[in-house]
């Protein structure tokens, strides 16, 4: 019986190292997951580059985790069982006690860990997770496909549900990458007229194949003018944190339209108050979502044949996968895979 597992931990800020760790025992309300795949997300950058160098042991990043339950701690609900396929996203499990939890707003729980940041994540063969953060994985999805849906898929699916647009309305997706390529697929299957906004013609064929009706290349035309020629967007869903690029597209928002922000940039977003008031427009921030919403996203993905476009690398090449994600040299998501000959057990 195995007593250790391999993990890629943040050796120094910006660098990952392969280590062997003893397999932990799950505590009350926790499970041990034998990890099968973990997506490499853009949000991992802050966890890896900004890691606390004094933390011992160093943090293991990764928050798009798919695997099987290897052990159960005390008090885990009966719905979770040994061998069950599960996933964990960015939000590591709500507390069921704080004010947002009492209101059923589990995604806003004040006491939940952020996987890969405040607790160890899935760049590893094993990980501990709160049972309240677990997501059931449909049989129709393999681990590598399901992993990016737990963050990139959930974030974009929920943003589109909140955007206020109705079937037939124009919806613009600003930023075509790991999140944007999922948003295009979901938006098309939700019945929207989909405009993709990106930079350069190198992705034009891809975005049209993924579901966009129109591609707006900001190197060749003004995004706001292009949206206005199409009648104005009832929603602009932005994946990027570039305040200037968002502001440049904003004028293409139709009256009563909604700007939905997924990217959390550092710079203030300039939004003219008169533009909002005069057209009854609004700005909305959207976080990823709860485990229940994650399961709805996975089920919709199966129902409507939405899949992330992925490239895979083994766990020990996590540094390479991370650097490729950072450089943008991937279409469109990197996923780490584990050696299935080394199953974890308690």
N, C-alpha and C positions, 0 to 999 in steps of 0.2 A: 504494500500500500504506500502510495506516494506521501511524503511528508513535507515536500517543498514544491515551489512553483517558480517559473521564470517571470520576470517583470522588467519593463523599461521604466526606470525612474529618472527624475530630473537631477542629474549629478551636479551640475552648476546651471545657473540661469541660461537657457538656450541650448543645452546639451543633454542628451539622453544616454543612459548606460544600461546595459543588460546585467541584471543581478538575479540571484537565487534567494528566495525568501521562504521561511517556514509557513506552511499553510495555516491560516488562522481559524479559530473556532468562532462561528457566528454567535452574537450575543442575543439578548432578549429582543424579539421583533425583527431579527435579521436573518438573512440567508447567505450561504456561500454559493457563489456562481462559478461553474467551470466555463470560462469564457471561450467562445468559438470565433468571434469576430468583433472588431471595434473600429468604428469609423474615425477618420482623422479630420476634425472640424476646424474651421477658421478660429473659433473661440478657444481652441487649445493653445493658440499662440500666447495669450495672456497668461495662461497657467504655466507654460514652459519658460517663456522669456521672463516672467515676473515672479518666478518661484522663490520662496523664502530659503536662502542658502543655509540657514541655521536649523531648519526643520529636520528632525531625525526620527525615523528614517525619511529620506526624501520622498516627495509626493510622486505618485504614479498618475499621469494624466489620462484623458480619454473618457468621453461621456456618451458615446453611441455604442452601447455594449449589448451583445446578444450571446446567450449561452444557455446552459441548463443548470437547474438547482442541484447542487451536490450535497448540501447539508442544510438543516433547518435549526434555527435557534428556538428557544422557548417562546411561546406566545404568538407564533406565526399562524395566521388564519389557515383553516383547513383547505381553502381553495388552492393553496400553494403546496406542491408535493415534490418529492425527490424525483429528478429526471425531467421535470417539466421545462419546456422551452420558455425562456423569459428574456426580457430586455430591460435596460435602465437608460434613461436619458439624462439631460443636464440636471434636472431637479431630482434630488436623491431620496425623496420620500417625506411627506408632510407629517406634522406632529400630532394632528387631530385635537390640539388644545388651544392654539392661539386664536385671536379674533377672526382673521381671514378663514381659518379652517372651520370655525363655528358657523361661518356664512357659506361654507361649501366652496370657497375660493382657494382650493388646495394649491394651485400654481403660485399663489401669493403668500404661502405659509412663511412665517417669520423665523421659523426654527428648523428649516430643512437644509441639508448639506447641498453644495453644488459639486456634483461628481467630477473628479479630476482636479478640483480646486481646493475645497475644504475637506474633502475625503478622497481616498484613492480611487482611481478609475480603472478603465479597461484595457490599457496597454499592458496586459498581463494575462497569464493563463488562469488566474483565479482572482476574485474580488468579493468583498463583503458588501451587501446592500440592504438597506431598510426594506422590509416587505411592503410598506406603503408606497414605495417608489417603483415597484415591479410592474411590468407590462407584459401581457400575454402575447406571444408571437404566433401568428397564423401558420399552419402547416404549409400553405402555398408559397411562403417566402423562405428562401434559404438565408442563412445567417448573414452572409455578405450583403445581400440585397436589403435585408431588414435594418441593418445597423444605421445607415444614413437617414432612414425614415424617422428614427427615434429623435432626431434633432432637426435636421434640415427639412425633412418632410413635415413633421409636426408644426414647426414654426410657420412654414408657408401655408399649410392647409388651414391652420387656425386664423392666420392673418386674412386669408381670402374669405373665410366664413364671417369675419368681423367687418369686412370692408364696406358693407352697405349696398353693394351693387347687386343687380338682379340679372337673371339670365337674359342674354342679348345685349347687355351694357358693355361699353368699352372699359377694359381694365388694363392698366399698364404695369409691367413688371420692370423695375429699374434695377439693373445689375444682374448680369447673366453669368452665374458661376455655380458653386455648390448648392446654394439655396435657390437661386433664380431658375436653374434648370428643372427643379422640382415644381416651383410655382407655375411655370409655363404649362406643365402637364396637368396639374390640378385645375388651373384656371380654364383650360380648354375643355376639360371633362365636366366642369361645373356649368358650362353653357355660356361663358363670357366670350365677347370678342376680345382677343388678346393681342396687345401691342408689347413687343419686347424692346427695351431701350438698352443699348450697349455701345461699346466703342470698337470700331473696326469691322471689316468685312469678313475676317477669318472665322467668325462664329455665325454668320448669316444663315448658312445652310443648316447648321445645327439647331438654331432657335426655331426655324420654320418646321423642321422635322419633329421637334419636341412639342409643337402645338401652337406657336405664335401665328396669327393671321398676318401680322405686319412686323417688320423689323425696322427700327429707327436707329440709325448709326449716328451718334452724336459727333463724330468726326466729319460728317458730311452735311448734317442739317441740325437745326435747333429742335430739341425734343419737345418743348412747349408748343412751338408753332406746328410741328407735325401732329401733335395730339389735337390741337384746335382744328386743324384741317379735317380730322377724323370725327369731329363733333364734340370733342372734349371727353376726358376720361372720368367716369364715375368713381374710379378709385385708382390711385397710384400706390403700388406696394413696393417699397424700397428695401433692398437687401444691403445697401451700402451705408457707410457712415460719413461719406463725403458731403458736408453741408452745402458746399457750393454747387455740386452736381444735383443735389436734391432741389435746391432753390431754383436752379435753372429750368427744371421740369415742372415746377409747381404751377406755373401760369397755364399749363395745359389741363388743369383740373376743372371739370365742369361745375356749374352751380350745384350745390348740395353734395358735391363730391367729397371724398375722404382720402387723405394721405395717411397711409399706415406704415409706421416705422418699425423695421426689424433690426437694422444696424444701429448700434449705439456709438455714434461718433463722439469725439472729444470737443468739437467746436459747436458753439450755439447755432441753431438753425434759424436763419432770418425769414420770418413769415410775416408779411404785412397784415396788420390787424384789419384794415379795410377790405382786403381781399377775402379774408375769412367771413367777416360780418356781412359784407355786401352780397356775397353769394351763398351765405349759409353753409360755407365749407367748414371742414373740421380736420384736426390732426389727432391721430391715435397711435399710441405705443402698444406693441403686442409682444408678450413674452412667449416662450415655447408652449407649455400647456401641461395639464395634469396627466397622470397615467391613463385615466379613462379616455381623455381626448386623444392620447397617443394610440390607444387601441382602435378608436374610430378612424384615425388616420391610416393605420395599417390595414384595416378592413376595407376602407375606401380604395386604397392602393391595389388590393387584390381584386376588388369588384370591377375597377375601371382600368386595370392593367397599367398602373403607374409604377415605374421602377427607376431608381437612381442609375445613372451611368457611372460605373465604378472601375477603378484599377486596384488590384490587390498586391500586397507585399507581405512577407512573413514578419512576425513580431520582431525578430532580431534586426530587421531593416527599418525600424520605426524612425530613426533619424533621417533616412533617405525619404521615406514617405512624408514626414513632416516638412522637410525642406522643399519637396516638390509641391506640396500644398501651398506653402508660403510663396513660392515663386509663380504660382498660377499655371504651372506646367502639368496640368492634369485635366482631363475631361471625364467627369466633373468632380468626382469624389475619390479620395484614397481610403482604402479599408485594410486594416491589419488582420491577418489570419493567424490562428494558433495551430500548433502541431497536434492534430487530433489523436495521435498515438500516445499523448501524455495527459490523459484526463486527470483532473483534480479530484481529490476526495478528502474528506475530513479525517 
